[in-house]
């Protein structure tokens, strides 16, 4: 369990993170989302001691990060995939990290294999693409076989196959009991594997909740094709559901296929086709954070 409590950070007169409080549960993938300038990167830097908060704290299993005896075995983090010496090979980069954290060098080749860089182990990092750097950075985070992964935009530079690999890797890590806290601008991708969301804007927490709860904030629409669309419409209207009818096509707002199907079944109404659509997570989050966006389109 990660407990973030009342984190606050100023840079001069600018309040970047304002009284941020939330929990991150184990065995789950938690997405950290918000517009540019929302304070995500600063919050994550404070979570691993790279930036000192003005106020507040972060506890891992009840212990401050700077009090962890072997932090690399508790928390693996990727906050900037560019922070690696271009003249070192991938293997030597991880060897340096292993030595600094008192980790056996046997883990170096294992971690490279985990992220698919075993064949590039002796190539210099300066020749790596951004996607390869992302994989190497994740290998560094996995080096200590941590319980928790903190990742800031880990999908940057990855191709579609790499993004799928990352999604599956993080899901597997959580299913094995690990804790994943990941920021991303790829909301549609995040929606495919995140269990929970922490949504922020202008440095403040907007909500921390399961993805299913956030999706429920969006209006659901059910479209039905039926020769008795008008009759079904009257029944739904009587049930308090707003409907639009055009010929044999009925559109019911803020309801579900299960509810509409049950009403049709109970009244012996033939349904030729039925489908349900809802607003995508990206649109819902854009609405939730619109007031706090640093830049907005005209």
Legacy VTK file of the C-alpha trace (Angstrom):
# vtk DataFile Version 3.0
C-alpha trace
ASCII
DATASET POLYDATA
POINTS 298 float
0.000 0.000 0.000
1.183 3.506 -0.842
-0.219 6.342 1.272
0.232 9.875 -0.086
-0.808 12.434 2.507
-1.151 16.234 2.146
1.780 16.584 -0.281
2.404 20.247 -1.049
5.129 21.853 -3.154
5.890 25.447 -4.182
8.467 26.612 -6.690
8.893 30.241 -5.717
5.422 31.772 -5.701
3.944 29.001 -7.838
1.947 26.318 -6.049
2.637 23.154 -8.072
1.169 20.455 -5.809
-1.558 21.437 -3.391
-2.448 19.213 -0.416
-2.399 15.998 -2.488
-3.799 12.961 -0.649
-4.602 9.503 -2.033
-3.872 5.784 -1.552
-2.577 3.244 -4.079
-3.736 -0.319 -3.451
-1.575 -3.433 -3.909
-2.373 -5.986 -6.580
-3.823 -3.308 -8.847
-2.751 -0.963 -11.640
-3.486 2.652 -10.747
-3.381 5.270 -13.504
-2.230 8.784 -12.625
-3.844 11.226 -15.057
-4.369 14.928 -15.567
-3.530 17.709 -18.049
-0.062 19.161 -18.576
0.957 21.234 -15.567
-1.286 19.249 -13.213
1.637 18.358 -10.931
1.934 14.667 -11.837
5.700 14.540 -12.392
6.423 16.659 -9.315
4.203 14.403 -7.207
5.991 11.297 -8.459
9.397 12.848 -7.797
8.318 13.571 -4.232
7.136 9.974 -3.905
10.709 8.709 -4.397
12.617 11.447 -2.600
13.946 13.278 -5.678
12.028 16.420 -4.719
11.489 17.484 -1.137
7.882 18.461 -0.345
7.114 21.646 1.574
4.604 19.620 3.548
3.170 16.104 3.681
4.636 12.637 3.346
4.552 9.381 1.391
4.501 6.037 3.194
5.244 2.590 1.770
3.751 -0.001 4.108
3.766 2.745 6.742
7.432 3.739 6.224
8.801 6.953 4.671
10.727 6.354 1.444
13.972 7.762 2.886
13.638 5.344 5.821
13.416 2.209 3.675
16.459 0.034 4.326
16.652 -1.312 0.772
14.452 0.979 -1.328
15.257 -0.700 -4.673
13.694 -3.909 -3.337
10.495 -2.084 -2.396
10.069 0.566 -5.106
11.230 0.464 -8.720
10.749 3.739 -10.567
11.078 5.210 -14.044
10.712 8.981 -14.035
12.962 9.897 -16.985
14.070 7.312 -19.533
16.801 9.661 -20.802
18.821 9.559 -17.570
21.509 7.105 -18.610
25.118 7.517 -19.782
25.221 7.275 -23.599
28.686 5.695 -23.579
27.721 2.710 -21.431
26.274 -0.506 -22.733
22.861 -1.594 -21.515
24.471 -4.334 -19.430
26.986 -1.966 -17.823
24.270 0.593 -17.108
22.396 -2.005 -15.084
25.600 -3.246 -13.436
26.208 0.250 -12.078
22.643 0.393 -10.775
22.994 -3.052 -9.200
26.222 -2.107 -7.446
24.693 1.118 -6.103
21.754 -0.802 -4.612
23.661 -3.896 -3.415
21.857 -6.138 -5.913
23.438 -9.304 -7.297
24.823 -8.889 -10.807
22.966 -12.063 -11.838
19.843 -9.903 -11.932
21.285 -7.762 -14.733
20.855 -10.329 -17.507
17.560 -11.507 -16.024
16.166 -7.954 -16.114
17.398 -7.410 -19.670
15.603 -10.590 -20.687
12.413 -9.457 -18.934
12.218 -6.340 -21.102
13.381 -7.957 -24.341
16.821 -6.321 -24.499
18.969 -9.420 -24.053
20.220 -9.199 -27.657
21.092 -5.509 -27.221
22.876 -5.978 -23.882
26.300 -4.989 -25.242
25.139 -2.065 -27.375
25.858 1.476 -26.202
22.856 3.350 -24.869
23.692 6.384 -27.016
22.517 4.456 -30.064
19.218 3.386 -28.519
15.861 4.632 -29.733
13.535 6.198 -27.165
11.553 2.960 -27.055
14.716 0.958 -26.259
15.615 3.470 -23.560
12.154 3.019 -22.070
12.707 -0.738 -21.946
16.137 -0.286 -20.345
14.706 2.128 -17.786
12.035 -0.436 -16.905
14.752 -3.087 -16.576
16.412 -0.804 -14.043
13.162 -0.484 -12.123
12.765 -4.278 -12.086
16.373 -4.918 -11.084
15.687 -5.200 -7.344
12.575 -7.363 -7.878
10.474 -4.648 -6.190
6.962 -4.862 -4.790
5.979 -1.513 -6.327
6.487 0.114 -9.743
6.225 3.902 -10.192
6.317 4.806 -13.883
6.021 8.260 -15.454
4.875 8.018 -19.101
6.547 4.622 -19.723
4.880 4.172 -23.128
6.603 7.217 -24.706
8.504 6.084 -27.781
7.097 2.561 -27.819
5.589 1.172 -31.012
2.161 -0.555 -30.882
3.741 -3.941 -30.171
5.843 -2.374 -27.410
2.796 -0.733 -25.866
0.977 -4.063 -25.840
4.024 -5.694 -24.243
4.122 -2.974 -21.561
0.394 -3.333 -20.874
0.681 -7.084 -20.441
3.827 -6.786 -18.318
2.247 -4.328 -15.890
-0.979 -6.334 -15.683
0.993 -9.500 -14.925
3.034 -7.668 -12.268
-0.168 -6.549 -10.529
-1.814 -9.970 -10.829
1.170 -11.431 -8.977
0.469 -9.041 -6.089
2.607 -6.088 -7.118
1.530 -2.447 -6.983
1.661 -0.365 -10.177
1.323 3.425 -10.219
1.640 4.752 -13.773
1.070 8.139 -15.389
0.081 8.297 -19.040
-1.413 10.601 -21.651
-2.620 7.559 -23.629
-5.974 7.360 -21.869
-7.557 4.872 -24.257
-4.602 2.546 -23.731
-4.645 3.067 -19.955
-8.346 2.223 -19.879
-7.523 -1.249 -21.211
-5.567 -2.357 -18.143
-5.861 0.134 -15.261
-8.011 -0.852 -12.278
-8.065 2.525 -10.515
-7.485 6.178 -11.388
-6.027 9.122 -9.518
-7.172 12.229 -11.413
-5.485 15.578 -10.745
-5.686 19.110 -12.073
-3.860 22.340 -11.216
-1.928 20.499 -8.532
-5.000 19.282 -6.678
-6.704 15.909 -6.421
-9.958 15.722 -8.385
-10.837 12.118 -7.610
-9.327 8.754 -6.723
-11.626 5.883 -7.682
-11.971 2.648 -9.686
-11.986 3.033 -13.466
-15.492 1.538 -13.534
-16.744 4.372 -11.325
-15.224 6.977 -13.626
-16.753 5.323 -16.683
-20.142 5.354 -14.970
-19.967 9.154 -14.974
-20.459 9.068 -18.742
-23.924 8.890 -20.259
-24.847 5.507 -21.755
-27.032 5.246 -24.846
-28.918 2.151 -26.027
-29.981 1.874 -29.673
-32.758 -0.604 -30.553
-34.169 -1.701 -33.899
-37.690 -3.074 -33.507
-40.920 -3.160 -35.542
-42.597 -2.062 -32.275
-40.227 0.825 -31.535
-43.085 3.225 -30.742
-44.640 0.834 -28.210
-41.258 0.170 -26.581
-40.665 3.916 -26.472
-43.908 4.490 -24.544
-42.940 1.827 -21.994
-39.479 3.293 -21.523
-40.899 6.811 -21.225
-43.275 5.550 -18.528
-40.166 4.179 -16.767
-38.579 7.641 -16.779
-36.155 6.989 -19.637
-35.718 9.632 -22.344
-36.106 8.198 -25.846
-35.872 9.326 -29.465
-37.698 7.371 -32.176
-37.148 7.411 -35.939
-39.144 4.711 -37.707
-38.123 1.329 -36.356
-35.046 2.777 -34.622
-35.230 3.801 -30.960
-32.507 5.552 -28.958
-32.771 5.364 -25.161
-30.580 7.637 -23.030
-28.902 6.921 -19.669
-29.916 3.286 -19.439
-28.472 -0.140 -20.225
-29.109 -2.925 -22.704
-30.050 -5.207 -19.811
-32.793 -2.831 -18.657
-34.206 -2.177 -22.123
-34.053 -5.869 -23.051
-35.927 -6.833 -19.898
-38.736 -4.382 -20.610
-39.007 -5.630 -24.200
-39.043 -9.259 -23.020
-41.670 -8.614 -20.335
-44.007 -7.066 -22.927
-43.295 -9.552 -25.742
-41.754 -6.880 -27.985
-39.580 -8.159 -30.829
-36.054 -6.755 -30.843
-34.142 -7.129 -34.111
-30.953 -5.449 -32.947
-29.744 -3.780 -29.752
-26.446 -2.103 -28.884
-25.047 0.062 -26.115
-22.541 2.879 -26.375
-20.957 5.025 -23.707
-18.592 7.976 -23.685
-14.942 6.921 -23.812
-12.837 7.418 -20.710
-10.767 10.083 -22.456
-13.803 12.327 -22.991
-14.977 11.875 -19.411
-11.551 12.803 -18.037
-11.289 15.813 -20.341
-14.557 17.117 -18.911
-13.415 16.432 -15.338
-10.128 18.303 -15.810
-11.234 21.030 -18.259
-11.308 23.763 -15.641
-7.731 23.016 -14.598
-6.121 22.550 -18.038
-3.011 24.699 -18.498
-3.715 25.135 -22.220
-7.084 24.718 -23.909
-8.047 24.656 -27.573
-10.138 27.559 -28.856
LINES 1 299
298 0 1 2 3 4 5 6 7 8 9 10 11 12 13 14 15 16 17 18 19 20 21 22 23 24 25 26 27 28 29 30 31 32 33 34 35 36 37 38 39 40 41 42 43 44 45 46 47 48 49 50 51 52 53 54 55 56 57 58 59 60 61 62 63 64 65 66 67 68 69 70 71 72 73 74 75 76 77 78 79 80 81 82 83 84 85 86 87 88 89 90 91 92 93 94 95 96 97 98 99 100 101 102 103 104 105 106 107 108 109 110 111 112 113 114 115 116 117 118 119 120 121 122 123 124 125 126 127 128 129 130 131 132 133 134 135 136 137 138 139 140 141 142 143 144 145 146 147 148 149 150 151 152 153 154 155 156 157 158 159 160 161 162 163 164 165 166 167 168 169 170 171 172 173 174 175 176 177 178 179 180 181 182 183 184 185 186 187 188 189 190 191 192 193 194 195 196 197 198 199 200 201 202 203 204 205 206 207 208 209 210 211 212 213 214 215 216 217 218 219 220 221 222 223 224 225 226 227 228 229 230 231 232 233 234 235 236 237 238 239 240 241 242 243 244 245 246 247 248 249 250 251 252 253 254 255 256 257 258 259 260 261 262 263 264 265 266 267 268 269 270 271 272 273 274 275 276 277 278 279 280 281 282 283 284 285 286 287 288 289 290 291 292 293 294 295 296 297
